Amino acid sequence: MLTPLQPISHECHPLARYLPQEAVEVIARWQQQYRVRILVSRPLKHAWGMYYPPQGKRGHCIRINNNLNRYAFLITLVHEMAHLTAGLRYGPHIAPHGREWKQELRRLMEEFRGRRLFPRAITEAFRRHLERPLYSHCCDPVLMQALSRYDTHKGVFLNDLPPQARFRYEESSFQVLRRLKRRILCLSLTDRRHYVFEPYVVVCPLGISADNCST
């Protein structure tokens, strides 16, 4: 179920529970400035977040997974905000993760200058990531390793499982089929449908108890 968040004062902003404290003021300002609706939802299988451009009576909308630690949540939110601002600045027909989006990602992060957002390991990994941003930070192994240190749930990276391995993600079970160019193709053992996952999503290999491996 999606939880709508309305633009309000940053002192009591609902996103405060998901973000580093130093980031809340900036995010609250963006939410008001761009009239963007931010939804916190159950995790997507293929991404940590999604940006939805205005359609009909619906304005800008960003959806973020609710199982991310504070630092991963912020990085994902800025990633999606860069899609919004790139579209406003350069038009709707630019490449999704092209030069314009990369420029906006860096520009948005500049608005946090002077704020202590991340622990040192994440700061260094994200600084290097910003030099050559990938289409998804979930494909940056150094950044993902740094972020995973602050996860409250246990598990392994899907990228570390071999083909045919079975795993649990959220409340469903899957089997690894094969690696695609950027993602991993998996089979749902529940509905027998195919799904693609980011390589560094945290999953629980089947055979490990839920108490020891909770995603």
N, C-alpha and C positions, 0 to 999 in steps of 0.2 A: 504494500500500500504506500502511495506517495504522500509525503507530508509537505504541503505548500508553506512557504515562508514569505511573509510580507516585509517590505522595507520598513525598518524601525530603527530607533536609536541604537548605536553600537553597544552602549552600556548594558543593554539587556537583549542583545540580538540572539535569536535562536541558534544561529550557527556557531556561537561562542563555544559550545560543547564539542564541536568538531574541528576547530581551528586553533593554531597557536595564538595566544593572547595578543601578541603584537600585530597580528594580521587582521583582527576583527574590524578595526576602524576603517581600514582601506576597503575591505570587502563590503561593509555596510554602505560606504560611499558609492562604490561601483553599482551596488544593487539599486540605489536611488537614481544615480546618474543615468544608467542605461535602462532603467525600468525592467530589469531582468528578474524573472521568477526562478528561484533556486529550489529544487526538489531533492530531498534526501530519500533514497529508495533502497529496496533490496538489491543486492549486487547483480549487475549485468554479467553475462558469461563472456562477452567479447571485449569489454572495455570497463574502465573505472568511472567513466563519465561520458555524457553526451550533451552536445549543444543542439537545440532545435530553433531554427529561425522563425520569425513571426509568420503566422498562417491564419487567415481569417481574422477572427477577433482575438486570437491568442498572440501575445507579445513574445519577446525573447524568453527562452526557457532553457535552463541548464539542469541536468539530472546528474547526481553524484551518488556513488555507492555508499551505503551506510556502514560498511565494515572496514573502512580505511582508518589508519591512524592519522593523527592531526597533520602531520607533515605531508603524507601522501594525499590527504584530502585537499590541502591548500594547493599543492602542485597540480593536481587534477583540475581544480577549480580555475586556476590561472590559465591552464592549457585550454579549457573550454571558453573562458572569457576572451582569449585571443582569437578564437573563431568568430565571436560576436563582433569584436572591435575591428577585426580585419575586414569583415563584410561591410561594416558601416563606412570604413575609410576607403576601401578599394573596390567595393561592389561585390555582387553575389557570384560572379563567375570566375573568381580566382581559384587556383589549386587549393584543395583543403589544407595541405600542410606545406605549401610552397613558400617562396621568399617573403610574401606579405605577412603570412601567419607567423613566420619566424621572427620578423621584425616586431610584430605586435607582442609576441610572447616576451621578448627582451624588454620592450618598452613598458609593459605592465609590471614586470618585476622591478624596474627602476623605481616605481612608486613605493616600493618597500625599502628603499635605500635608507640605511641608518637604523633599521629595526632588526632586532635579533630574532630571526624566525626559526632557524634550524640549529640542531647540534652540529659540531664542526664537521663530522664525517659526511653528513647530508649536504652541508654548505659547499664543501669541496666537490662532491660528486655532481651536485646540481649546477655549480658554476661551469664545470666541464661540459655538462649536458647542454647548457645554453649556448656554448660556442658552436655546436653543430646539432641543433635539436632534431630528434627523430620524430616520425609521425606519431609515435607513442612512447612516453617515458617508460612504459612497461617493457620495452625492448632494449632498454639500457641496463645491462647486467650490473654495472658498478653502482648506478643509482638505486636499482632495485635491492641490491644487497644492503646498501646503507639504510634504506627505508625499512627493510624487513626487521631490523634490529628493534624497532619500536612497535611492532605488531603485538597486540595482546593475544592473538590466536596463534596456535602452533600448526605446523604443517611443513610441506616441502614445495619448492617451485615445480610447477608442471613441467617445465623445461628439463628437469632432472629425471623425469620418469621415462623408461624405455617404451617403445611401441608395444601395444597390447596390454600394458599395465592398466589396472583399474583403480579408480580414485573416487572420492566423494567431494562434491563442491556444493556448499549450502546443504540442501536436503535431498539432493539427487546424486545418482551414481553414474559414472561414465567410464569409457575405455579409450585409451589413446590409440588412434589409428595411424596417423602419419604427420610429419612436419610439412607445412606449406612454406611459402617464401618467407612470411613474417609471423604467421600464427601456427597453431597446432589444431589439427582436425581430430575431433573426438566423437564417439558414438554414445548417445544416451542409452543407458541400460533400462530406462523406464519407458520411454516412448519410441525408442529405436530410431530417433532422428539424429542427424548430424549437426554438430555445433563447432564453431571455431573459438578458441581461447587465446588470450595473450600468453606468451611463453612463460612469463614470470608471475602469473597468478598463483596464489598459495592454495594448495589442495591437500587433502588427506588421503594417502594411499589406503585402499581397502585392506582390511586385516588389522588395522590399528584402531583401538577403541576410541569412541568419541570423547572420552574423558582425557585422553592423551593427545588427541589431534582434533581440535575444534576450529572450523573455518566459518 
